């Protein structure tokens, strides 16, 4: 089985880079450049058909996976490139993206609040969601936890068994919640616990 990771260059997702190291050790090829240039985008589009398993790390919305500076990279114009692939899409609203285009064998997520902008988006939908609005220290711990969850999951399971990968994500998220209780007393740990809970409970695997 051939493996590809698409990781568009974007300073707001640079914290995900440790995941790349693990994926490369697991045999993934990685495309991690600036997607605003047509040449790089064409390389990605030409590469995808050659792979069975696709990991995407970045931003997303219900109708697109985003490239550099959150410009659309994969949307209605080229989403057929992903059909017939196993997909792990670590991006906000990727489960809606999967649903919108009827993709299968895909793991996607809801909003993943890793920035102040994400926090504000959630508060626009539910003003009472947070007991205390997370600050940068809270978000930094949450970002690091997401990286640990994905790293540990891929170190223990590849994409050959998507059900197992889905369950590993849940298991390692639970471990991070236990760690939060032990380690985050100086932080807004109640809301960090909730963010981790929502991360795993709102994750979706479409078989």
Secondary structure as GFF3:
##gff-version 3
##sequence-region A 1 207
A	DSSP	beta_strand	3	6	.	.	.	ID=ss1
A	DSSP	three_ten_helix	11	16	.	.	.	ID=ss2
A	DSSP	alpha_helix	17	25	.	.	.	ID=ss3
A	DSSP	beta_strand	28	31	.	.	.	ID=ss4
A	DSSP	alpha_helix	38	48	.	.	.	ID=ss5
A	DSSP	beta_strand	53	57	.	.	.	ID=ss6
A	DSSP	beta_strand	60	61	.	.	.	ID=ss7
A	DSSP	beta_strand	64	66	.	.	.	ID=ss8
A	DSSP	three_ten_helix	68	70	.	.	.	ID=ss9
A	DSSP	beta_strand	72	74	.	.	.	ID=ss10
A	DSSP	three_ten_helix	79	82	.	.	.	ID=ss11
A	DSSP	beta_strand	86	90	.	.	.	ID=ss12
A	DSSP	alpha_helix	94	101	.	.	.	ID=ss13
A	DSSP	beta_strand	106	108	.	.	.	ID=ss14
A	DSSP	alpha_helix	116	125	.	.	.	ID=ss15
A	DSSP	alpha_helix	136	156	.	.	.	ID=ss16
A	DSSP	alpha_helix	162	183	.	.	.	ID=ss17
A	DSSP	alpha_helix	189	201	.	.	.	ID=ss18
A	DSSP	beta_strand	204	206	.	.	.	ID=ss19
###
